[in-house]
Every structure is written in C-alpha cells, then in structure tokens.
C-alpha cells in the first residue's frame, strides 16, 4: 500500500490534481457515449456522491485538527514540566543541583533538535533513547540526594516534577507519531476522484460546458486534501506547531547560575 507520509506535499498535490482531472476527463468521455441519460437518477446520485465527499473531507479534517491540537498542547505541557523541574532542581543540595541543571539543559537541547527538521523514524528513536538516558541520570541524582538528606519536602517536590516531565515526554512522542491513518487519506482521494468523475459524467449528459466548473472543483478538492495532510505533518509544510514554549524554557535554563 502507498504510504503518503513518504512523499513531499508538492508532489502529492500535483499527482492528486492529475488524478482528479483525469477522473473528470474520463467521466465526461463516458457521459458523451452514454445512451441512457438516466435523468433525475443521475442528478440524485451525483448529489449523493458529492455529499459523501464533503462528509469525508470534514471527517478527515477533524482528525488532523485534533492531532494538531494535541501536539501543540504536548509542547506546552512538556515545556511547563521541564521548567518546574529546573526550578525545583535548584533546591537540591550541591553538587546535585548543578549536575541536574546541566542534564536538564542537555535534555532541552535534544528536544529542540528534533524539531528543527522532519525527523526520520530512526532519528526520533535515537532522540528518545538519548532523553531516556538523561532521565535515568536525573533519577540517579535525586536518589543520591534522598539517601543523604532528610529534607523530603524539596526532594519530594523535585521527584514529583521529574516524574511529570518524563510522563509529558512520552505523551509528546506519542502525539508526534499519531497521524491520520494512511487508509483514510487514500479513501479520501478515491472518493474525490469518483465524485469529480461522476460530476463530469452528469454534466456531459446534460450537454453543458463542464471543464471550468470541474477543473475548479478538482483543484479546490486537491487543495483542501493537501491542507489536511499539511496539518497532519507538524514540521513538513506551511502549518507547524510553535516551539516557542521550549525555546523560552531553554533561555530560562541558560540564565540559571550553577
């Protein structure tokens, strides 16, 4: 099965436009050669198919929009969790406070690095392994503090914040990997091609000028489907999730004195 996530958005748009226009030309060709015009049945079926296309577009757009909002919320939540962890790390006794802040700076650097471009699955997995290693090092620091001191209030608050930071990293990775299922996008393209083709078929039966209307409808349909895929790719197109919360946290960590 074709995996659309492996292809650039401009290429997908051009191919989908050719597909939809070709479907329109084929529908017109079949309509010109039809002997039984069908009358009202053709008009009713054309309306039903176009309605199904609109429903499919709305359904898919809602899926992509939901995932986009989850990614944006995940960035904010993780940034807040890292910021809280860094603040509470400053309450730890030396040298654990210095070591923990250094580890958190490396942690944020890795998290920002994978947002500078579209990461390959191998790059994303490698980044997750690096952050997991840092998380383990942070746990070792706080375990050493807990073994040496009875001040469980600041230590306990730090452990709570660190646990939330780890949880939010997992949520963000899950949100990044969550995409609109490929089968849904392929079904949307098939529905669009059939709808535009049948619309051309109906206009050919009516003997009306068809190309301007069908071509405009096809281009708009291809554009809307491209917008859905752009929304579903947080770092690949014109629509991206802002990383400003993470940049703000990185700036705050850089300003903390060791």
C-alpha positions as CSV (number, residue, x, y, z in Angstrom):
1,X,0.0,0.0,0.0
2,X,1.2,3.5,-0.8
3,X,2.3,5.4,2.3
4,X,1.7,9.1,1.6
5,X,3.9,10.2,4.5
6,X,7.0,9.2,2.5
7,X,6.3,11.8,-0.3
8,X,6.7,15.6,-0.3
9,X,3.5,17.6,-0.1
10,X,4.0,19.4,-3.5
11,X,4.4,16.1,-5.3
12,X,1.3,14.7,-3.6
13,X,-0.6,17.8,-4.7
14,X,0.5,17.6,-8.3
15,X,-0.3,13.8,-8.5
16,X,-3.6,14.2,-6.8
17,X,-4.5,17.1,-9.2
18,X,-3.7,15.0,-12.2
19,X,-5.7,12.1,-10.8
20,X,-8.8,14.2,-10.2
21,X,-8.6,15.9,-13.5
22,X,-8.1,12.6,-15.3
23,X,-11.2,11.3,-13.5
24,X,-13.1,14.3,-14.7
25,X,-12.0,13.7,-18.3
26,X,-12.9,10.0,-18.1
27,X,-16.3,10.8,-16.6
28,X,-17.0,13.3,-19.5
29,X,-15.9,10.8,-22.1
30,X,-18.2,8.1,-20.6
31,X,-21.1,10.6,-20.4
32,X,-20.7,11.6,-24.1
33,X,-21.1,8.0,-25.1
34,X,-23.9,7.0,-22.7
35,X,-27.1,6.0,-24.5
36,X,-29.4,6.1,-21.4
37,X,-29.2,9.5,-19.7
38,X,-30.9,8.5,-16.5
39,X,-32.4,11.9,-15.9
40,X,-33.2,12.6,-12.3
41,X,-31.4,9.4,-11.1
42,X,-28.0,10.7,-12.3
43,X,-28.6,14.1,-10.6
44,X,-29.6,12.5,-7.4
45,X,-26.6,10.1,-7.4
46,X,-24.3,12.9,-8.3
47,X,-25.5,15.0,-5.3
48,X,-25.2,11.9,-3.0
49,X,-21.6,11.3,-4.1
50,X,-20.6,14.9,-3.7
51,X,-22.2,14.9,-0.3
52,X,-20.2,11.8,0.7
53,X,-17.0,13.6,-0.5
54,X,-17.9,16.6,1.7
55,X,-18.5,14.3,4.6
56,X,-15.2,12.5,4.1
57,X,-13.3,15.8,3.9
58,X,-14.9,17.1,7.1
59,X,-14.3,13.8,8.9
60,X,-10.6,13.7,7.9
61,X,-10.0,17.4,8.6
62,X,-11.4,16.9,12.1
63,X,-9.0,14.0,12.7
64,X,-6.0,16.1,11.5
65,X,-7.1,19.1,13.5
66,X,-7.4,17.1,16.7
67,X,-3.9,15.7,16.3
68,X,-2.5,19.1,15.6
69,X,-4.1,20.5,18.8
70,X,-2.7,17.5,20.8
71,X,0.8,18.2,19.5
72,X,0.6,21.9,20.4
73,X,-0.7,21.1,23.9
74,X,2.0,18.5,24.3
75,X,4.7,21.0,23.6
76,X,3.3,23.5,26.2
77,X,2.8,20.8,28.8
78,X,6.3,19.4,28.4
79,X,7.9,22.9,28.5
80,X,6.0,23.7,31.7
81,X,7.1,20.3,33.2
82,X,10.7,20.9,32.3
83,X,10.6,24.5,33.7
84,X,9.1,23.3,37.0
85,X,11.7,20.5,37.3
86,X,14.5,23.0,36.7
87,X,13.2,25.4,39.3
88,X,12.9,22.6,41.9
89,X,16.3,21.2,40.9
90,X,17.8,24.4,42.3
91,X,16.6,23.5,45.7
92,X,18.7,20.3,45.8
93,X,22.0,20.5,47.7
94,X,25.2,20.8,45.8
95,X,26.7,19.3,43.7
96,X,23.4,17.6,42.7
97,X,21.7,20.9,41.8
98,X,24.5,21.8,39.4
99,X,24.6,18.4,37.8
100,X,20.8,18.2,37.5
101,X,20.6,21.6,35.8
102,X,23.3,20.6,33.4
103,X,21.4,17.4,32.5
104,X,18.2,19.4,32.0
105,X,20.0,21.8,29.6
106,X,21.1,18.8,27.5
107,X,17.6,17.4,27.7
108,X,16.0,20.6,26.3
109,X,18.7,20.8,23.6
110,X,17.8,17.3,22.4
111,X,14.1,18.0,22.5
112,X,14.6,21.1,20.4
113,X,17.0,19.4,18.0
114,X,14.3,17.0,16.7
115,X,12.0,20.0,15.9
116,X,14.5,21.7,13.6
117,X,13.5,19.4,10.7
118,X,11.3,16.5,9.9
119,X,12.9,13.6,11.8
120,X,13.2,10.2,10.3
121,X,11.8,7.4,12.5
122,X,15.4,6.3,13.3
123,X,16.3,9.9,14.4
124,X,13.2,10.1,16.6
125,X,14.0,6.8,18.2
126,X,17.6,7.9,18.8
127,X,16.5,11.1,20.4
128,X,14.1,9.2,22.6
129,X,16.9,6.9,23.7
130,X,19.1,9.9,24.5
131,X,16.5,11.6,26.6
132,X,15.8,8.3,28.4
133,X,19.5,8.2,29.3
134,X,19.3,11.7,30.7
135,X,16.1,10.8,32.6
136,X,17.9,7.9,34.2
137,X,20.8,10.2,35.2
138,X,18.4,12.7,36.7
139,X,16.9,9.8,38.8
140,X,20.3,8.8,40.0
141,X,21.0,12.3,41.2
142,X,17.8,12.5,43.2
143,X,18.2,9.1,44.6
144,X,21.6,10.1,45.9
145,X,20.0,13.2,47.5
146,X,17.3,11.2,49.1
147,X,19.9,8.8,50.6
148,X,21.9,11.6,52.2
149,X,19.3,14.1,53.4
150,X,16.1,14.1,55.5
151,X,14.7,17.2,53.7
152,X,12.0,15.3,51.9
153,X,9.9,18.3,51.1
154,X,12.1,19.9,48.4
155,X,13.3,16.4,47.4
156,X,9.7,15.1,47.1
157,X,8.6,18.1,45.1
158,X,11.5,17.6,42.7
159,X,10.7,13.9,42.3
160,X,7.1,14.8,41.5
161,X,8.1,17.4,38.9
162,X,10.7,15.0,37.4
163,X,8.0,12.3,37.1
164,X,5.6,14.7,35.3
165,X,8.4,15.7,33.0
166,X,9.0,12.1,32.0
167,X,5.3,11.5,31.5
168,X,4.9,14.5,29.3
169,X,7.8,13.5,27.1
170,X,6.1,10.2,26.5
171,X,2.8,12.0,25.7
172,X,4.6,14.3,23.3
173,X,6.3,11.5,21.4
174,X,3.0,9.7,21.1
175,X,1.3,12.8,19.8
176,X,4.1,13.3,17.2
177,X,3.8,9.7,16.0
178,X,0.0,9.9,15.8
179,X,-1.1,10.6,12.2
180,X,-4.3,10.4,10.2
181,X,-4.4,6.7,9.1
182,X,-3.0,6.3,5.6
183,X,-6.0,4.3,4.5
184,X,-8.3,7.2,5.4
185,X,-6.3,9.5,3.1
186,X,-6.3,7.0,0.3
187,X,-10.0,6.5,0.7
188,X,-10.5,10.3,0.5
189,X,-8.6,10.5,-2.8
190,X,-10.6,7.7,-4.3
191,X,-13.8,9.3,-3.2
192,X,-12.7,12.7,-4.6
193,X,-11.8,11.1,-8.0
194,X,-15.1,9.2,-8.2
195,X,-17.1,12.4,-7.2
196,X,-15.4,14.6,-9.7
197,X,-15.6,11.9,-12.4
198,X,-19.3,11.4,-11.8
199,X,-19.9,15.2,-11.8
200,X,-18.3,15.4,-15.2
201,X,-20.4,12.5,-16.3
202,X,-23.6,14.2,-15.3
203,X,-22.6,17.5,-17.0
204,X,-21.8,15.6,-20.2
205,X,-25.3,14.0,-20.1
206,X,-26.8,17.5,-19.7
207,X,-24.7,18.8,-22.7
208,X,-23.3,21.7,-20.6
209,X,-19.9,23.2,-20.5
210,X,-18.0,21.2,-17.9
211,X,-14.3,21.8,-17.9
212,X,-14.2,25.2,-16.0
213,X,-16.5,24.0,-13.2
214,X,-15.0,20.6,-12.9
215,X,-11.4,21.8,-13.0
216,X,-12.0,24.4,-10.4
217,X,-13.8,21.9,-8.2
218,X,-11.0,19.4,-8.7
219,X,-8.3,22.0,-7.8
220,X,-10.2,23.1,-4.7
221,X,-10.6,19.5,-3.6
222,X,-6.9,18.6,-4.1
223,X,-6.0,21.8,-2.3
224,X,-8.2,21.0,0.7
225,X,-6.9,17.5,0.9
226,X,-3.3,18.9,0.8
227,X,-4.2,21.2,3.6
228,X,-5.4,18.2,5.7
229,X,-2.0,16.5,5.1
230,X,-0.1,19.7,5.9
231,X,-2.0,19.9,9.2
232,X,-1.1,16.3,9.9
233,X,2.6,16.9,9.3
234,X,3.8,19.3,12.1
235,X,7.2,20.1,10.6
236,X,6.8,19.3,6.9
237,X,4.6,22.1,5.5
238,X,3.3,25.6,5.9
239,X,1.5,24.7,9.2
240,X,3.7,24.0,12.1
241,X,3.5,23.6,15.9
242,X,5.2,26.6,17.6
243,X,8.2,25.6,19.7
244,X,8.3,28.9,21.5
245,X,7.5,27.4,24.9
246,X,10.5,25.1,24.6
247,X,12.7,28.0,23.4
248,X,11.6,30.0,26.4
249,X,12.5,27.2,28.8
250,X,15.9,26.8,27.1
251,X,16.5,30.5,27.6
252,X,15.5,30.3,31.3
253,X,17.8,27.3,31.9
254,X,20.7,29.2,30.3
255,X,20.1,32.1,32.7
256,X,20.3,30.0,35.8
257,X,23.6,30.2,37.6
258,X,25.3,26.9,38.5
